[in-house]
Every structure is written in structure tokens, then in C-alpha cells.
């Protein structure tokens, strides 16, 4: 057997099939690896926001009970409603 006719053992009888398999594995690795998020790796690179302070109007709403500190409606929250009855003739 000469060197030009010898195929590597991992290629088997069909070196084209080996190249297709390698191409598939390389493509799969390229598609999967970059999609790993930094948060999944424990590397959270987001900036830490600066502290914010509530406005006096918001604090007065919290004291009145119409809002909570999270911004949700409080126990004294109310909405204005009205019911009308209109009688009309033409």
C-alpha cells in the first residue's frame, strides 16, 4: 500500500462521510457555544444602578395609604366611578 492510497483509519471507507460529520459537529459547536449567557456562567456584567430617592408626592401617597412602597395600590386606593341615566326623546 502506498501513501497516496492510504486513508486515515478514522475515515473508514468513505472519507466524504467523515468530513460531513466533522462539519456538522463544528457547526453545532459554533451555534451552541456563543448562546451561553454570562449570567449562566455566573458573570453578571450589568452596571449597578445608582440609588434613587422617592419624591415627596410619592411619600405622601404612601403615608395616605393610596400607594405602597413598591408602587402598587395601597389599602386606601380608590377609583372614581359614576353612573348615569340619560332619558332622551327625538
Secondary structure, DSSP 8 states (H G I E B T S, - for coil): --TTT---GGGTT-HHHHHHHHHHHHHHHHHHHTT--TTTTT-------------HHHHHHHHHTSB-TTSSB-TT--------------
